[in-house]
Amino acid sequence: MPRSHDTFAALERPYPFTTQPRQARARIGLVQLASDYTLENDWRRLAMEGVEIYSTRMAYNSLMTPDSLRATAGNIAAAADLVAPGLALDVMAFGCTSASMLIGNEAVAERLTRSRPGLPATNPWLASLCALRQLGIGRLAVLTPYATEVNRPLYRGLREAGFEVVAFGAFGLSMDTDIPVIHTEAIAAATADLLAGSRAEGVFFSCTNLRALPLLDSLEHRFGLPMVSSNQALFWHALQLAGQQADIAGCGRLLAASPAEGVA
């Protein structure tokens, strides 16, 4: 053993090095549910040069009920602590629309930034409200994958936020892990049905697990209306809070070129 150690000691070469600061336009920390199969893939498509994303997952039983969604609040802070410890971030994000709506924006932000006080924070509910206002949408058509017990408070929340909901459709699922298998053709068909005679000024696709992002551009061209999805809005709002301007083609007019000013 001593001889083997001596052999390695003779082979190992120590080298000096200099340090190089990491260059990034924005560093986004992301906490997502264990059952979300869509958000990180959508964000991988959206990530612009110089935008760094640091993600972790938190335990969730996949059951889409108000009680189960509210219970996620207890896991946010611990999960946020696992996001790039020691690295300076520009913004923290939580990845569940319905849970954010039920828990509340301030409560989500406090948990996201408990170990990073003062850091801006966002979530898909807050981000979507900001995006809808940014696009000047007052009358909404809404499409969700949720069951009625989650849709009802979502509807109330949108109305309390000042939006007129003129059409509301849902796929009625109760398990988060079932949502990503909804075919994009079903999403497009439901959108067309919702908009028929609705007088809507835009469409909101609620849920980070719903694969709406690839459809946004084609639906906007088809119907001549702005389309907002949870993942699109969350990325846009995170960039805005980091002081960056989105300029991403093919993912809806929200991301085409938005001013990084006046964002809540």
Secondary structure, DSSP 8 states (H G I E B T S, - for coil): -HHHHHHHHHH-------------SEEEEEEEETT-SSHHHHHHHH--TTEEEEEEEE----B-SHHHHHHTHHHHHHHHHTSSTTS--SEEEEE-HHHHHHH-HHHHHHHHTTTSTT--EE-HHHHHHHHHHHTT--EEEEEEEE-HHHHHHHHHHHHHTT-EEEEEEEEEE-BGGGGGGS-HHHHHHHHHHHHTT---SEEEE--TTS--GGGHHHHHHHHSS-EEEHHHHHHHHHHHHTT-----TTS-GGGTS--SSS--
